[in-house]
């Protein structure tokens, strides 16, 4: 018998409403997201799409206004203040875009990595913490800067040390908010590969929130968020042809919610000049969507025929 395991991250119909000066802003509008354990997922979207609001909820720093959100079995809407503190310390690790949020400037790289373990008395002895620190710096390719302070490191080195610090207490989930936002393209690629490597090496689940579409090529699954809801997903895989050559394939899917709503990709809407309303047709194996002023093809069924 196959045992079904719950997703490591599960959001169902998450709504987050902010009120400022009497004006309500709905940052999340019934968002759904599921991430399996051990997966590496990028959540992409433009500024204002709601992705940072979602990350704040998943980090335990905020609560959803409605809907449910769970990470590693923790109900984020029901936790007490004390439970949230333990959750942020033990269950999730964070990597932010700004170095100042990740590393203390007066500590060396090794001291920054060791600090979370010292605060929680992890790894037992000082020798155990030292060994763990050395291991993480080695895994992330920054062992050579162990005795350097953040100001003496390059941007890429700072983020690699930040990742080591974030995973020092062996969290189940790593949350990264724009981790390459201040890096050039080549350094960004190196940092993303470091995140992918440490995710696999430490058997974690990682969610990267970004507006940079280049991040997508480094992960298996990309979820695009638009107007506070998940809009599309792209899945990537490698296939081998009959000549033994590898090909990288990707497929894009629209996300449909429980009541049947979906968001068409913007380029599809613009290519067909879809406005205000569209003509729907039910075919034997698909749904046809076309401009409302285009005649329906012969033999197709529209909603008016279906409802009779």
C-alpha positions in Angstrom: 0.0 0.0 0.0 1.3 3.4 -1.0 1.4 6.0 1.9 0.4 9.5 0.8 2.5 12.2 2.5 1.3 15.8 2.9 3.1 18.5 0.9 5.9 20.3 2.8 4.2 23.6 1.8 0.5 23.8 1.3 -1.6 26.9 0.8 -5.3 26.7 0.1 -7.3 29.8 -0.9 -5.0 32.1 1.0 -6.3 35.7 1.3 -4.3 38.6 2.8 -6.0 42.0 3.1 -4.1 45.1 4.4 -5.9 48.2 5.5 -4.2 51.6 5.4 -5.9 54.9 6.0 -9.3 53.3 5.5 -8.4 51.7 2.2 -8.3 47.9 1.8 -5.6 46.3 -0.4 -6.1 42.6 -1.2 -2.5 41.4 -1.7 -3.5 37.7 -2.0 -6.8 36.7 -3.5 -7.3 33.0 -2.9 -3.8 31.7 -3.7 -3.2 28.0 -3.9 0.3 26.4 -3.7 1.6 22.9 -3.1 5.3 22.1 -2.8 6.5 18.5 -2.1 9.2 17.6 0.3 12.7 17.9 -1.2 11.6 20.0 -4.2 13.2 23.3 -5.3 10.6 25.7 -6.6 10.8 29.3 -7.9 7.8 31.6 -7.3 8.1 34.4 -9.9 6.0 37.5 -10.5 6.1 41.3 -11.0 6.3 43.8 -8.2 2.9 43.9 -6.4 1.9 40.5 -7.5 1.8 39.2 -3.9 4.8 37.0 -3.8 6.6 38.8 -1.0 3.3 38.8 1.1 3.2 35.0 0.7 6.8 34.6 1.8 6.1 36.7 4.9 3.2 34.4 5.8 5.3 31.2 5.1 8.1 32.6 7.3 5.7 32.9 10.2 6.1 36.7 10.4 2.4 37.3 9.3 -0.9 35.5 9.2 -3.4 35.0 6.3 -6.6 36.9 6.6 -8.5 33.9 5.3 -7.7 30.4 3.9 -5.1 28.0 5.3 -1.3 27.8 5.1 0.9 25.0 6.5 4.6 24.3 6.4 6.2 21.0 7.5 2.9 20.2 9.3 2.7 23.5 11.1 -0.7 25.4 10.8 0.6 29.0 10.3 -2.8 30.5 11.2 -3.2 28.7 14.5 0.3 29.0 16.1 0.8 31.0 19.3 3.6 33.6 19.5 5.8 31.1 21.3 5.2 28.5 18.7 6.0 31.0 15.9 9.3 31.8 17.6 10.3 28.1 17.7 9.0 27.6 14.2 11.2 30.4 12.8 14.2 29.0 14.8 13.9 25.3 13.9 11.7 24.7 10.9 12.5 27.4 8.4 15.7 29.1 7.3 15.8 32.5 5.5 18.0 34.1 2.9 17.1 37.7 2.1 18.3 40.0 -0.7 20.0 42.4 1.6 23.3 41.2 3.2 22.6 43.3 6.3 19.6 41.1 7.0 21.6 37.9 6.6 25.0 38.5 8.2 26.3 40.4 11.2 29.0 42.7 10.0 31.3 42.4 13.0 31.5 38.6 12.9 33.5 36.5 10.5 31.9 34.1 8.0 32.5 31.2 10.3 31.2 33.0 13.4 28.0 34.0 11.5 27.4 30.4 10.5 28.0 29.1 14.1 25.9 31.8 15.8 22.4 30.1 15.2 23.8 26.8 16.6 25.2 28.6 19.7 21.9 30.4 20.3 20.0 27.2 20.3 22.8 25.0 21.8 22.8 22.8 18.7 25.5 20.3 17.9 26.2 19.8 21.6 29.8 20.9 22.0 31.9 23.7 20.6 33.8 21.2 18.6 30.6 19.9 17.1 29.5 23.4 16.1 32.9 24.0 14.6 32.8 20.9 12.6 29.3 21.7 11.3 30.4 25.2 10.4 33.4 23.9 8.5 31.2 21.4 6.7 28.7 23.9 5.5 31.3 26.4 4.3 32.9 23.6 2.4 29.6 22.4 0.8 28.9 26.0 -0.3 32.4 26.6 -1.7 33.4 29.4 0.7 35.7 27.6 3.2 38.5 29.9 2.0 36.7 33.0 3.5 35.9 31.5 6.9 38.0 34.1 8.8 36.8 37.1 6.7 34.0 39.6 7.7 31.1 40.3 5.3 32.6 43.6 4.1 35.7 41.7 2.9 33.6 39.3 0.8 32.2 39.6 -2.7 28.4 39.7 -3.2 28.3 36.0 -4.3 30.5 35.0 -1.3 28.2 36.9 1.1 25.1 35.1 -0.2 26.8 31.7 0.0 27.7 32.4 3.6 24.2 33.6 4.2 22.9 30.3 2.9 25.2 28.4 5.2 24.0 30.5 8.1 20.3 29.9 7.1 20.7 26.1 7.1 23.0 25.8 10.1 20.2 24.5 12.4 19.0 22.0 9.7 15.7 23.5 8.8 13.2 21.5 6.8 12.4 24.5 4.6 14.6 27.2 3.1 12.9 30.4 2.0 14.9 32.8 -0.2 13.6 36.3 -1.0 15.3 37.7 -4.2 18.6 36.0 -3.2 20.2 37.2 -6.5 18.7 40.6 -6.7 21.9 42.5 -6.1 24.2 40.2 -8.1 25.4 40.1 -11.7 24.3 37.4 -14.1 27.3 35.1 -13.7 27.4 35.4 -9.9 23.6 34.9 -9.7 24.0 31.6 -11.6 26.7 30.5 -9.1 24.5 31.3 -6.1 21.5 29.5 -7.6 23.6 26.4 -8.2 24.7 26.6 -4.6 21.1 26.7 -3.4 20.3 23.7 -5.6 23.3 21.8 -4.4 22.6 22.5 -0.7 18.9 21.6 -1.1 19.8 18.2 -2.4 22.7 17.7 -0.1 20.7 18.5 3.1 17.4 17.0 1.9 15.5 20.3 2.3 12.6 21.9 0.5 13.4 25.3 -1.0 11.2 28.1 -2.2 12.8 31.0 -4.1 10.8 34.1 -4.5 12.0 36.4 -7.3 11.0 38.7 -10.1 14.0 37.5 -12.2 12.8 35.1 -14.9 16.4 33.8 -15.3 16.1 32.0 -12.0 13.5 29.7 -13.6 16.1 27.9 -15.6 17.8 26.6 -12.4 14.8 24.9 -10.9 12.5 22.0 -11.9 9.3 23.9 -11.3 8.3 27.5 -11.6 5.1 28.9 -10.3 4.0 32.3 -11.6 1.9 34.5 -9.4 -0.2 37.3 -10.8 -2.8 39.6 -9.0 -2.5 37.6 -5.8 -3.2 34.2 -7.3 -1.1 31.4 -8.9 -1.5 31.8 -12.6 0.8 29.4 -14.4 3.3 26.6 -13.7 6.3 25.5 -15.8 7.8 22.1 -15.3 11.2 21.2 -16.6 12.7 17.8 -17.3 15.6 16.2 -19.3 14.9 13.7 -22.0 17.3 11.5 -24.0 16.6 10.9 -27.7 17.3 7.7 -29.7 20.9 9.0 -30.3 21.6 9.4 -26.6 21.6 13.1 -26.7 20.0 15.1 -23.8 17.3 17.6 -24.4 15.9 20.0 -21.9 12.2 20.2 -22.1 9.7 22.5 -20.5 5.9 22.7 -20.5 3.7 25.5 -19.2 0.4 24.9 -17.5 -2.4 27.2 -16.5 -3.5 26.8 -12.9 -7.2 26.2 -12.3 -8.8 26.8 -8.9 -11.6 25.0 -7.2 -14.3 27.0 -8.8 -12.9 26.6 -12.3 -11.1 30.0 -12.6 -7.8 30.3 -14.4 -5.6 33.1 -15.7 -4.5 33.0 -19.3 -0.9 33.9 -19.9 -0.6 37.6 -20.9 1.2 36.8 -24.2 -1.8 34.5 -25.2 -4.3 37.3 -24.4 -2.3 39.9 -26.4 -1.6 37.5 -29.4 -5.3 36.9 -29.9 -6.4 40.4 -28.8 -8.8 38.9 -26.2 -10.9 41.6 -24.5 -13.7 41.8 -22.0 -15.2 38.4 -22.9 -14.2 35.3 -24.9 -16.1 32.5 -26.8 -15.8 29.1 -25.2 -16.3 25.8 -26.9 -16.2 22.3 -25.4 -14.3 19.9 -27.7 -13.9 16.1 -27.1 -10.5 16.6 -25.4 -10.1 20.3 -24.7 -11.8 23.6 -24.1 -11.5 26.1 -27.0 -11.1 29.8 -26.1 -11.4 32.4 -28.9 -12.2 36.1 -29.4 -15.9 36.7 -28.9 -16.3 38.2 -32.3 -14.9 35.1 -34.1 -17.6 32.7 -35.3 -17.7 29.3 -33.6 -16.4 26.5 -35.7 -18.9 24.0 -37.1 -19.4 21.0 -34.9 -18.1 22.6 -31.7 -20.3 22.9 -28.6 -20.7 26.2 -26.8 -22.1 26.8 -23.4 -25.6 27.6 -24.8 -25.9 24.2 -26.4 -24.4 22.4 -23.4 -26.9 23.9 -21.0 -30.1 23.1 -23.0 
